[in-house]
Amino acid sequence: MMPTRQRCLGLLAAALVGAAPAVPSPGLFQERSSVDGGAAEGEAVAPGSAQGSLGGVPADSRPLSLEDVLALGLSNNLGLERAEVEAEVARFEALSTWGAFDWVFDMNGQFSDSDSVGSSALFGGDVVSSQDSQVNLDLTRPLNTGGSFGFHFDSGLNVTDNSFANAPEQYRSNLSVSYVQPLLRGAGEEYATSNQREAEIVERRRREERRQARQLLIHDVEVAYWELVAARQQLEVAEAALELGTEQVQREEARLRAGDGTEVDVLQAQTEVATRTETLLQTQNNLSQRGDDLKRLIVRDETSSLWGERLDATTPLPEASPDDLSLPDWQDAFQVALGKRPDLRTSRLDVDAARIRLVRAQSERLYGLDLRLDASSGSFNEDFTDALTEALEFDYPRYAARLDYNMPLQNRTASNSERAARERVRGSQISLEEAEVNALAEIRGALRDVRYRAQAVRASEQSFALAKRQLEAEQQRFEADLTTTFEVLQFQQTLIEAASNRSAARAEYAKSLVALDRARGTLGEETDMLRRQVGVDASAAR
């Protein structure tokens, strides 16, 4: 008697095989894969299952090349759009800081009416009434030297019944010009414009972050695209494996009917079909998931028609030729990365910002010494025009110069702030050096990975060819009754694994090229020539 578990598996496999429609031969077990030209998401139909059984597999197909999905991602990705908004915010904030040096105009007016009781015979009356009105105008502008320049003008009218007043109505006008310049603390353009230059660095930093987000998006989209192609090829492998298993079941059943085989051989083949059916279901589900992973990067919202369509990838995987692979040496690639990588440029901007804050802290530690220069003119007259003319023409000038000195006795706040700023500069420089070392290691690893992946493609091609020859030889031995069904199934599994490894190796090679361009900081830019040349070579080879 056969074990119950093996018999149940055999019956299940027989039912699946009996219910399965004919599986078309994908030709995957040829020397070169016929699906190199692209991949379609969710096309496969597992034996005994409908497309919809795996949960919403799209029915419509959308052919998309790699350039198509990149264009969709760059125009629809919300993360990239958010980075662009943040860069614009930083640009406007940087521009707004220069408003600190704009002219400022102030104006105010006042009016007073008073009655005062005389306290002596010289007061000018028992009750003196007075009305006073005045207008003040000020125009000031902070200077990028740290000082400020200002104009002041006021004009007023005094009406009184004081018997000692020169006139019952008297106009007054005053004009003054002032200039204030710090000589120690807060002096110089480097200090006065430190906030503006720091804001500009923040703006440049946001631009680099936007560029980094763009490169990350291109990297993720390309990786997702190649994973979709690889998932489709894995599905083709699973379909071909199931077809091999089904053919083996048919041979074993024919041998059993002819009296040459055993029921155990049939059940072994049927069990293998059941296992391969499960693998096919898994790969079909994985293909649908890879399609959704790509859609997540290139679709803006839930209303997009792409969610209801099957993605048909049309760009072939790049050819790998280890002997003809032309890669830069790591020193040249690192020099490109120093000027191109967004993270290194951001780290250098952090060093610049820390140095600006250090300059500001050093200035604020100094003693205060401010020079003030004033020139003014004033006039009183019964006629408004005369009073105004005398003030504007400086008929009665007054000049003044003043020095203001300020010295904090301990100055602990400013002293320790300067020390902290100096350490921040040192810390930012260390972070930059660390980022450069990490970039160097990443570039060396990326170059090494490209070479390894190219060689892995060649090795997988050789392994596939040998596994195919082994299976053909074993099938010939099986037909001559020199081997068992178990051995044939083992060689079939070896060929299936070799085909799967071949597809995975080519996809990993394509992803390694993307990783190298990202490590160099040239992904998606005009200097991104390596993959372009590889694509041209692949097209020429086909």
Secondary structure, DSSP 8 states (H G I E B T S, - for coil): ---HHHHHHHHHHHHHHHH--------TTSSS-TTTT-EETT----TT--GGGGT----EEEEE-HHHHHHHHHHH-HHHHHHHHHHHHHHHHHHHHGGGGS-EEEEEEEEEEEEEE--STTSSSSEEEEEEEEEEEEEEEE-TTS-EEEEEEEEEEEEE--TTSS-SEEEEEEEEEEEEEESSTT-SHHHHTHHHHHHHHHHHHHHHHHHHHHHHHHHHHHHHHHHHHHHHHHHHHHHHHHHHHHHHHHHHHHHHHHTSS-HHHHHHHHHHHHHHHHHHHHHHHHHHHHHHHHHHHH--STT-GGGGEEEEE-S------GGG-----HHHHHHHHHHH-HHHHHHHHHHHHHHHHHHHHHHHHS-EEEEEEEEEEEEEESSHHHHHHHHHTTSSEEEEEEEEEE--SS-HHHHHHHHHHHHHHHHHHHHHHHHHHHHHHHHHHHHHHHHHHHHHHHHHHHHHHHHHHHHHHHHHHHHTTSS-HHHHHHHHHHHHHHHHHHHHHHHHHHHHHHHHHHHHT-TTSTT--HHHHHHHHHHHH-
